[in-house]
C-alpha cells in the first residue's frame, strides 16, 4: 500500500525550506498539499476589500503553480532539473487543493476522502489556532489518522529559550542574549524540500483554485501600491534590502528613508523562510556589521512575542502585568474618532494613520508613536488601538501587534514601564526632520516650512495664511495639549506602579 500524507498549509506559503512539507515528502510516498480559506476567519472581517485576502490568494495561486513545476522537474520550480523519480500517482503531480469553509471541518473531511495516514502542518501559537488544531487532532484521531506539527515560523519557540531557573523570560534584553547564544547552524539550516519533490501527488480530478470573487472578496489597491506578492515578491524585496542591510541600524527609524526590508507581510504569511533571513543576518553580524546585528535583533523580538503569547495567552485580552488591568482608561469618543480619521492636529501622527489606511502598512517607528499618542496623550485603552491595527495592517500578527501595543501602553513586557511617553512633536523633528514623510501623506501642509511642519499650530496667523493653511478648516487644531496629557498619564499610572513592578528576567 502506498503511504500518503496531507500537508496543511497555513502561514507557510512557499515550496522551499518548509518544515512540515519536508517531513511529509521525506517520510511518505505520496503527499498532497491543501490550503483552507477559513470562513471562521473570513466571515468576521469588516470589509470585503481586504489586502491580506488578496495577498494570500495570489500567494496560494503562485504556490500551486510552483508545486506543479517541482513535481514535473523533480527539483526547483521551473528549473528544468532532471527528475529524481516520477511524480506521485497521476500526472501532472503537485498543486494545492483549496477548500473554503471552517478549517477544522475541511481538513478532517479532506484527509478522510484522500485516505491519508497523517496530516502534517507547521505550528501556530495563537490561542484560537491552538484550540482549532486540537479539534482537528481529535477529529483525525477518531478516524485513525495521525496529526503532527513542526516549528517553522520561528527560530526558537515555546520552551527553547528559558531562564536558568527554567522559567520563560518576561524582559526582552536578557531573552535576546540567551536567544543569540542558542542560535546555531543547525537551526538556520534550510530544509531540502526539493530533494523529495517527486513525492508530490497529483490533485484529485476536478480540483481548481477559486477566484477572489468566488471567495466573496474584491480586488484592492495592491497592484497600484506595487507590493511584491508571493515567494517571488519576497525574494525580490530581500535582494533589494541586502545592499542596504549594513545601514539598517541608522536608517530604520526614519519613515522618509528606504531603511527597512518591507518583508514583514511575507514573514507573516510564510512566503519567505525565517531561517533564510536569519542566516543572512547572522553571517554579516558575525563579521561586525551593525546593521545586520540590529536586524537580527528584530527577528529575536519576533520570537520573543511568540514565546510570550504561548506562555501567557491572557495577553490577548488582558494586560501582561495584571495590575495594569486596573488602569482607568477614558472613553473619549471624539478623540478616538479623530485618531482613527487622522485628524489629530499632530502631523506625524496623522501622516502615519493615513499611511496605514491607504496602504495597509505603517513604519515601525510610527507604530510606536501613534500607539503612545492614543494611550498616553488621549488616555484611550490600548486594546482599541490594537483592534484597529488588526483590521488594517497587511502584516497583522497577533503576537507582535499585541506585544507592541502593550509595550507602548506600558502594560506589557518592559523593564522601564509607564513613564515612557513619546512626544509626537520631538519624535517628528528627530525622525522626519525635513517633513518628507509628512508632506507625502498630509499634502495640505506641503507649503509649511520645515521648522514648523511638525507642529503648525505653533505658527503665527500670517505665517499660516502664507502657507495656505487654515487651522480648524484645512487642517485641525491639536486635539490635546501634549504637556498636560503627559501629566495626566503620569498620574493615571503612578498609583499602580508599585503593584506592577516588572520582573528582572
N, C-alpha and C positions, 0 to 999 in steps of 0.2 A: 504493500500500500504506500502510495506517495505521501510523504509528510507535507503538511501545508500549514500556513500561518497567515494571520491578518495583522498588518501594521496600521494602527490607528493614528493618523496624522493630526496634529493639533497646532502647537507652537513650534513647529519644526519643518517648515515648508521648503525643504531643499532635498536634493538627491545625493549629496555628498556629506561626509563626516557627520553622520546622523546615527546616534547610538542604537535606538530601537530597530531601525532599518538594518543596520549592520548585523545585529544579533539574530534577527529573523532570517536574513539572507544566508548567514553562515550556518545556521542550525537546521533550516528547513529547505526542502527541495522545490517547493512552490510557495511563493509569497505574494499575497495580494496587499494592496495599499488602499486605504479609504480615508476620506475626509467627510465630516458631517457639518453642514451648515445648521448649527444647533438653534432650533427655534426657541428653546428656553432662554437663549441669549438675545437672538434677533428680535423676538416679539416685544421685548421691553425697551428697545432703542427708541428714542423720542422722535427720530426723523427717518424718512425713507431715503434720504440722501445722506449716506454715511461713507466718508472716505475710507474708513477701515474695512468695511464690507467690500468695497470696490478693490482695495488693495489685496485683500485675501482672495477674492475671486480671480484677479489677474495672476496671483502667485500660484494658486491651485491649477489654473489653466497651463501656466508655464511648466509646472512640475509634472503634470500629466504628460505633456509632450516630451519632457526630459526623460521620464521613466521609459517611455516607448523607445526613444533613441538609445538609451542604455541597454535595454533588452535586445534591441536589434544589433547593436555594435559590440555587446559584451564588455563594455567599458564606459568611458566618459560620454556624456551626451553629445551626439553629433561628431564624435571623434573619428569615426571610421575605423576604430581599432578592431583587430581581428577578434572574433568571438572566442570565449574560453569554454563554450558549451552552447547548447541550444536553449532558446528562451523557454520559459515554463510551458505548461500544456497549452497548445494552440499557438497561433501566430496572428498578428504580432503580439509580443509579450509586453508587459508593463502597462503603465497608465494608472489613473486614480479612479476608484469607484467613489462616486459622490452621492450622498444622501442628504435629504432635507427633512428635519424633524428633531425630536428630542434625542440627543446623542446617546443617552443611557439606554434608550429602547432600540435605536437604529443599529448600534454596534452589536448588541446581543443577537438581534434578528439576522444581521448580515453574517456574523460568524457562524450561526447555525445553518443558514442557507448555503454557505460556501463549504461547510463541512471541515472547518479548520480545527486543528488540535490546540492552538494557542492564539491569544490576542496579545500583541506587544505594543507598548506605547512609551512615550517619554514623559517623565514625571511633571506634574503640575502641583503648585504649592498653595493655590488659593483655596480657602476653606470650602467654597461651593464646589470647586473642581474635585477636591479630595473626597467630598461626600458623594459626588456623581460617580467617581471611579470606584468607590466601594460598592455602589449599587450595581455597576457593570460587572465587577468581580463576582458578586453574589449571583447575579443572573447567569453568568457564564458557568460558574461552578455547578449550578443546578443542571446544566446541560453537559457537564463533564468536560468543559473547555477551560484550559488554564489561562491565567492572566498575569502578565509581568510588566513592570515599569522600570525605567532606567534614567539615570542622571544625564541630562543633555543640555538644558538651557542655562545651567550654571557651571562654574568650575569646581566649587566645593559647596555641598549642600547639607542641610539638616544638621547632623551631629559631627561633621568632619572637622569643624574648627570650634573647639571648646576651650574654656579656661583651664588652668592647671587643676582646678577643683572639679572639673567635669561639667561645668555649667555653661550655658550659652552666653556670649558676650552681649552687653547692653550699650556699650560705647564703641564707636567706630575705630578710633585710632589704635587701641590695643588689638582689636579684631584684625585690622589690616596687617599689623606686624605679624600676627600668628598666621594669617592667610598667606602672606608672602613667603613665610618660612616653609609652609606646606606645599606651595606651588612648585611642581616638579615637571620634568619632561614627560612623564607618563600621563599626567593629567592634561597636558597640552597636545598629546599625540592624536592625530586625526584618525577616525575610524575608516578603514579601507573598504568602503562600500562597493566601489567599482569592481573589486576583485570577485565579487559574488553576484554581479548584476544579472548573470544568466539564469538566476533562480526567480526572477520577477515573472509572475504569472500573467497570462493573458486575461483581459477583462471578460466577464460573463457576457453573453450576447445581449445587445440592446442597451448597453451602458453608454451614457453620454453626460457631459457637464452642462447643467442648466445655465441659462443666461442670467445676467444680473436682474433682468426684468422678470424672469421666471421666479426669482427669489423674492420678488416684491420690492426691489430697490431700484433706484435711478442712478444714472451716472452723475458724478460730481465734477469739481474743477481740478481733479488730479492731473489731467493732461495739460491743462493750462498752467498749472503750477510746475510742471515738468519734474515731478517727483519720480525718480527711477524706481521701477517696480520689480519685484521678484528677485530671484537669485542673481540674474544678470545685473539688475539695478544695484544690488548690494555690492557686487564686485566692482562695478563702475564707481560707486561712491568711495569704496575702500582705496582704489587706485588713485583717486583724486586726493584723498586725505594723506596718503603715505608721504608725499613730499612736504606736507605741512605739519606732520606729527611733531617734528622737533620743536616747533614754536607753540605747541598746544598749551603749555603751561602759561604762556604770556598772552595768547590771543583768545583763549576760551571764554573769558568774562566779558568780551566786547561784542555786543549783538550786531554792531555795524561792520564787523570784520568777518571774513570767512575763516573762522578759527576752529570750529568743531567738525566732527566727522559726518554728522547728519545720518548716522546709522541706527539711531535708536528705534525707529519703526521696524527696521529689518531684524534687530535683535528681538524685538517684541514678538514677531511672527516667525522667527527662526529661518528667514531666508538667507541668513549668514550664520556661520558657526562661531560661537563664543570662543572656542579653542583656537580657531584661526586668528582671531583678533588678539587674544591674549598672548599667543606665541609670538606674533609680530612685535607687540609692545614690549614683552619681556626681553626679547633678543636685543632690542635697541636700548632698553633701560639698563641692562647689564653692561652696555658699552658707555654708560654715563649720559644718555640722552634725557634731559629733564622733562621734555615734552612727553616722551614715551612713558616715563615713570608716573607722571601725573595722569595720563590716560589710563594706565594700568590701575591706578588707584580708583578711578571712576568705575572700572569693571569690578573692583573689590566692593565698592559701595553697592553695586547691583546685587552681588551675592549676599552682602550684609542684610539688605532689606528682605530678600527672600528668606534668609535664616530667621529674621525677626518674625516674619509672617508665619513661618512654620511653628516656632516655639510659642508665639504669643498671638494666636488668631483673634483675640479680643480687640486688637488694634483696628480691625475693620470698622467697628462702630464705636469704640471707646478710646480714651487716651492710653498711650503706652504706660504712663505713670498714673494709676487710678486716682491719686489725689487731685489731678487736674481736671477730672470729670466734674469737680465742684466749681469750676470757673463759671461765673455768671456772664455769659455772652449776651450781646444785645440783639434784638430782632432787627431794628433799623431798616425797614423795607425800602425806603427811598435811597439810603446809602448803598444797600445791596444792589438795587437796580442800576444805580449809577456805575458801580464797579462792573457789573455784567455788560452794560452798554458802552463801556469805555468812555465815560463822561465824568471823570473824577476831578478834572482840573489839574492833574499832575501828569504832564506829557509822557513820561516814560511808562507809567502805569497804563495809560490809555493806549499808547502805541503797542505795548505788549499784549493787551487784551484784543486789540484789533488784529494783530498778527495771528493770535490763536483762532479767532473766529473766521478769518479769511483763508487760513492755510492749514489749520489743524496742528500747527507746530508753535512752540514757544521756546525761545532760547533759555537755557538752564538758569543763567543769572537772573533773567527776568521772572522765571517761575518763583524764585525766592523773593524778589522784590514785590510782586503782586500778591503773593501769599502773605508776606509780612504786612503789607498795606491793608489787606482785608481783615486780618486778625488783630494786628497791633494798632493800626490807625482807625479802623472802623469798628473794631471790637466785635466782629461777627465770627461765629463758630466756624472753625477750620473744616468741619465736615461738609458744610455747604459749598465751600470753595473746592474741596476735594471732589464732590459730586459734579460740579460744573466742569472741572478739568476732565473728569471721566467721560462726560458727554462729548467733549470737543477734541481731545488730544488724539492724533493719529497713533502715537506710541503709548497710549494709556496702558499702564501696567499697575495693577492694584498695589503690589508691594512697594514699588518705587514712588508711586504717586502718594500713597498713604504716608510713607516714611518722610517724603519731602514736605508734605503739608504739616505733619506733626512736628517736624524739625523747625519749620518756620513759625509755628504757633507756640513752640516751647512746651509742647505736651508729650514729646517723643524722646528719642534716643539722642541725648546730648549731654556733654559734661558741663556745659555752661548754659543753663536754660533761659528763663523768662526775660532777663534784662537785655537780650539782644533784640534791638528794634531798628530795622533799616530806615534810614531817612531817604524818602523817594527822590528828593532833590539832589542830595550829595551823591547818591548812587548814580543818578543821571549824569551829573557833572564828571564823575570819575570814569564811568564805563561807556558813555556816549558823548564825549566831550565836545565834539563838533555838531552834535544833533543829527547826524546822518540817519540813524535808525528812526529817530522821532519823526523827521521830515518825511520819511518813506510812508509811514503809517498814519501820521497826523498832518496831512498836507495843508490844512488850514493855518498851520503855524510855519509854513515854508519860508516866509519872509522875516521871521523873527531872528534877530542876531544870535550868534552862538552863546553869548553871555547871558541871554535871557530865555533861551529856548527851553531850559529846564524848569523854569517857573515864571511863565509870562504874567502871572498875577502880580509880580513884583515890579512891573514896568509902569511908567507914568502914562496917563491917558493919551497924551500926544504921541508918545512912542508907539503905543498900541495902534492908534489910528493910522500912523505912518506904515505900519505893517499889515493893515487891513484886518486887524483882529478886534473884535468887539466882545469883551468878556460877558458871559451870560447870554450871548446870542450866537456868534460864530464859534466860540469855544467857551466851555463852562468855567465859572469861578471855582476855586478849590472847594470841595465839599466838606473838608475838615481842616482844621489847623493842626499841622503835624506836631508842633511843640506841646500843645495842650493834650492832644491824643496820646502822646508818649507818656505824659504824666499820669493820665487816666489808666493806661495799661499797666504802668508800674504799680499803681495802687491796686489794680484788679488782681495782679499775680502775687503781690508781696505777702498777703496773709496766708498764702498756700505754700510759700517757698520752703518752710521748714519741714512740712509733711512730704514734700516731693523731691527731696534731695536725691540726685541721681547716684546710681551705684558707680563704683570705680573700676569696673572690669569691662 
